[in-house]
Amino acid sequence: MLTYFMDARGNQRKYRFLYHAIRRDILAKKLLPGERLPSKRALAEHLGLSLSTVGSAYAALLDEGYLEVKARSGFFVSALAIPESGSVAPVAAADFQSADENTTSAPATSEAESGSPHASLGDLAADFPFTPFSHIVRDVLLRFPNELLARPENQGVLHFRAAISAYLLRYRGMQADPAQIVIGSGTEYLYGLVAQLLPRAALYGIEAQSYEKIRLVYSAYARPYELLPLDAYGVSAEGLAASRASLLHVTPYQSYPSGVTANAAKRFEYLRWAKERTAFLVEDDYASEFSLQKKPLETIYAMDSNDSVIYLNTFTKTLAPSMRVAYMVLPKRLLESYRERLGFYACTVPALDQYVLAEYMNRGYLERRLNQIRRKLRLAKQDSRAPLPEVSPQPPQSGSAN
């Protein structure tokens, strides 16, 4: 029987502590692939917890692929291709959504959407927080008059990068120093930086079914690439084994147009591939913040212990299409190379936008907005009984950019 001392949880919620404890034992191979876990009722009675607390922890582990269910048999540890490195990256204190035993957990994957990603949000666009934004703009003009007139640092305003760093730790469980963060006007601009980051002869691996502009940007910079076949959870094991790429560009959540979401086993497979090849991964994480799971989806970056993941995200999907702001988190071992090759590029986002977004994040508005949208999407999914398309990238259109 699994035994965990709940007195050690501190201020953590009980189901969150239990989730981390079981996940840690799986990654440390104290719980082996195929091993059966106690039933929810048995574990709840053993630990003195409610059935809903254990159920929420098991649901989170199922969502991320650490556990699997076998009909009429129970919960079993999934087979994970964990890289044979020193230690597994620790999970930081990312916020979990409140557990509600009446709320059904969304599946890890859902139908791919064929239209605009914002169409899936429906009337939620009307909820854009104009009032707090207007207050923040006035505050920023009063508090940072000199900074707004100065040229931003090439990687972006430090105040903004520090806000992103704090948000990633707080909400996504990612440890990223502000010095690792680069600000740009949309993810396509950042694709261009990635294309210039490695030597010209480096081969880039791309999902065979992927957002077309990834391929177009690499082509525009005359970078060689190969298209890798997909299975149900991402790039297939055969495709990875045959690949000659030095960098693998993947969209692990709701990849367009396939709709594929990588489970924990696939994400560890990517990390193992990168370690064995001394290669890099680009995690194009444009929309996982809209996952219908009870907690924010775990990123490959947060799972990485070998400093091999380049993480990309954008405010275009999070806030509005007019927000031409994105960011990249570089592995520490690529920082020197980035500064030597690309450090001369000036930041392409106005200082005012950066200070406003920094204050918006620091005051907790971004997390509240994300939680509100996710709750509404879950309710809409339950009410409709039909699969609700989640946020996915827009098909290439003229004048459209991430």
N, C-alpha and C positions, 0 to 999 in steps of 0.2 A: 504494500500500500504506500502511496506517495505521502510523505510527511514534510510539511513546511510549517515553520513557526511564525504564525501571523503577528506575533508581538514585534517582529523585526520589520514590519512593513512601514513603520513611521507614519507619515501623513498620506501614504498612497491608499487609494481605494482597494478594497479587499480583492475584487476580481482582477484589478490591474496587477497587484502584487502576485497573485496566483498565476496569471498569464506569463509574467516575466520569469517566475520561478520554474515553471514547466518548460518554457522556451529555452532557458539557460541550461536545463538538464538535457534537453534534446541536442542542443549545439555542442555540449560537452560530452555527448555520447554516453551519458549515464542512463538515458532512455534510448534504446536502440531501435533502428528501423524495423517496423513490423510488430513492435512490442505493444501489447494491449494495455490501455489505461483503465483505471477504475471507472465504473459507471458514475454519472453525475451524482446520483443519490448516495452511492457508497462513499465517494470522496467528500461530499458535503457533510455526511454524518461523521466521518473520521476527523475532519478538520473543524467541525463545529460551525460550518458556514451554511448559508441558505442555498437552496437548490438553484435559484436564479443567479447567485454569485458564481457558482461553479459553471453553470450554463453559459454565462457571459464570457468567462475565461476560455472555455472550450470553443465557443463560437468564434472568438478572435483568432485562436490558433487554427481553426478550420479555414477561416477566411484567408489566412496568409499561407496555407498549405503545409503547416507543421504537423497537423493531424489529418487523418482521413477517416471517414465513417464506412463501415461495412454493414450492410443490411442485416439486422437481427443479431449482429455480433458485437457492436460497440465501437469505441474510438481506438485508433491505432496510430502509432508514430509513422509519419511518412518517410520515404527514402530520400535523403537530402545529400547532394554531392558537395559536402562542405569542404572548402579548400584546406589542405593539410598545412596550415601555417601555425604560428605560435599560439595566438588566442583569437577567439571570435570577437569582433568589434562589440563593445558594450552598447546596450540600448539606453539612450538618455531618456529623460522624463518627458516624453511627448504626451500631450493631453489626450485622454480617452473621452469619448462621448459618454454621457450618463447611461448606465445600463438600464434597460427597460424590458422586463420580461414579456411585455405585450408587443414589443417592436420586433418584427421579423428581420433576421439578418439577410442582407443582400448577397447574392452569389458573387464569387470572385470575378466572374466574367459575365458579360451581358451582350445584347445584340449591338453590332456596330451601327452607328448612325450614318445615313447617307447624305444628310443635308448639313446646314450650318450648325456648328456646335452650340451656338447660343439659342437656336430654335428649341433645343432640348430643355432649356431653362424656362421656356414659355414666358409667362407674365412676370417672372422673377426679375427681369431687367428693369421693371418699373420700381423695384425696391432699391435702386442705386442710392447710396447714402449721401445725397446732396447736402443735407444740413450739416453733418459733421465735417464734410469736405470744405464747405464754405467757411466754417469756423476755423478749421485748421489752416486754410490758406491765409486768412487774416492774421492768425497767430504767427505763422511762419514769416510773413512780411514784416511783422513788428519785431520778432526775436532774432532773425538772421539777415538783417539788411545788407551788411557788408559781405557776408558769405554768398548771398544770392548774386552779387555783382562780380564775384571772383570766378576765375576759370576752375571748374571742378578738376579734381585729380583724375588722371587718365583712367584709372580703374573704376572711378565713380566717387561720389561724395562719401567720406568716411562715416558721417552720421547715418547715412542710408545703409551703407554696408554693415555697420554695427547693428542696425535695426533688423536687417535680414538675418544676420548671424543669430541674434537673440530669438527671432521668430522660428528659425529652423530648429534650434535646440528645444524651444518650448513646445512647439506644435508638431514637429516631424521627427524629433529624436536624433537630429543630425548635429554633429559637432564640426562647425566650420568657422575658422578665424576670419575676421573681416578682410585680412590681407589675401585670403584665398578667393575672394568674391570679385567678379568683374561685372559691371553694369553695361547694358547695351540697349539700343532701340529696337527691341524685338528679337525673337529667337533666330530669325534668318540672319541677322547681323552676327549673332554669336556662332551660328553654323560656319560663317565665313572665317571667324577667328579660329575655330577648331580645325578648319581646312588648312590653315597656315601654321598651325602649332607644331605639327610633326614634319620631318624631312619630306621633301617633295616626292620622293620615291615611295613613301609609305603607302600601303594599301589600306583602304577603308572598307569595312564590312557593313552592309546595310541589309535590313530585313527586305526580302523579295517583295512583299506587299507592305509598303510604308508610305508615309506622307511624301508626295512627289517632290516637294521643294527641298527635302534633304538631298536627294540625288542631284537636283538641278544646281544647288549651291556648290556641291563638291565638283560637279562638272564645270561650273563657271570658273572655278579656281584650278581647273585641269588636274584634279587629283584622281588617281586611279581608284576604282571601287569595284566590289563584287557584291552580287545580290545573293543572299543566303536564304535557303528554304525554311518555311515555318512548319511547326507542328501545332498541337492544340494549345501550347503555352508559350510559344516564342520561337526563336531560331532552333531548329532541330539539332539533336546531338550529332547526327551525321554531318549536317552543315557546319557545325562548329569544328568538328574533327578535321574536315577537309579544308577549312578556311586558311588562307595565308595572310589574313589581315593583321595589321599592327594596332588597329583601333576598331572596335565594334560599336556601331551606333544603333541603340535599341530604344524603343518606346515600350516600357514594361507594363504600362497600364493603358488599356483600351487603344491599342495601336490601330491607326487608320490605314487602310479600310478594313482590315481583317477583324477588328474588335477583340483581338487576343490580349489577354492579361497574363503576365508571367506569375506563377505561384512561387512559393519560397524555394521549392526544389529547383526550378528553372533559374531563379536569381542566383542561387549558390552555384549552379552549373556555369553561369556567365562568369562569376568571380573566380571559379576554379580555372576556367579557360584563360582568363586574363593573367592569373598567376603563373600558370604553366608556360604561357607564351611570352611572359614579360610584356604584356600588351595593356592597352587602356580600353575602358568602356565609356561611352557617352550615354548617360541616362537622361533621356528626353522626357521630362516629367511634367508635361503641359497641363494635366487635368486630374491627377490622382487625388487632389484635395477635394474633388467632388465625388469621391467614392462613396457609395451608400453603406459601407461598413460602419460599425459602431465607433470605430476609431480611425484616425488617419492611416492610410496604407503605409506600410514600412517601405522605405526606399532602399535601393541597392547600395547607395552611398552609405546609409546608416549601417548596413550589414558588412561593409568592406573593412577588412583589417590589413589590406596590403597597399593602401594608398593608390588605387588604380582607377577610380571612378571620377569622371567629369560630369557634374550635375548641372542640368539646364532646367529653368522654369521661367514662367512669364506671368505678368499681371494682366495680360490681354484677356485671358480666359477667366481669371479670378475676379476682375473688376468690370472691365468694359473693353470692347474692341478698340476704342480710341486711346487706351492706355498703352502707348508704344514703349513699354518698359519691360525688359527681361533681365535675368541675371544668370551667371555661370559660377559654379564653385569648382575651383581647380584642385587637383591633388597637390599636396605640398611639394612632392618631388618634381612637379612640372612648373612651379612658380618661377624658378630661375630661367628656364627655357622660355617661358611666356614673356618675361621682362626683356630678355635679350632679343627675341624675335619680334614681339608685338607690343612692347611697352611704349612705343612711340605714338600709338593711336590715341587720339583725344577721345574723351567720353562723349558719346552721341546723344545723351539725355540731358535736357536742361536742368540746371541746379534747382530751380523752383519745384519741378516735378519730383525730384529726388527728396528734397526736404519735406514736401507735403506727404509723400508716401511713407517716409520714415516716421513722421509724427502719427500718421494714420495707423501704422503698425505698432508703434510704441504705446499708444493709448488703447490697444486691444480691439480696435474696430475691425481689423481684417479677420481675426479669428471669430469674432461674433458674426460677421457676415457669412463666412464659410459655414459655420455651424447652422446658421439660419437657413441657408440655401440647402444644405444637406438634409436638414429636417424636413423641409418642404418637398424635396425630391423623394424622400422616403415615404412621406404621407401620400404624395401623388401616385407613387408606384403601388402602394397598398390599395388606394381608392380605385385605381383604374383596373387592377388585376391583370393588366397587359404589361409586357416588358416595357419599362420606360427607358428610352435611349439615354445613355449618360453622355457627358461632355466629351466630344471627340474632335480632332482637328478638322478644319474646313477643307474641302477639296480645293485644289488650286484654282483661283479665279483671278482675273486681271484686277490689279490694284489691291489684292488681299495679301496680308503678311501676318506672320505670328509675332 
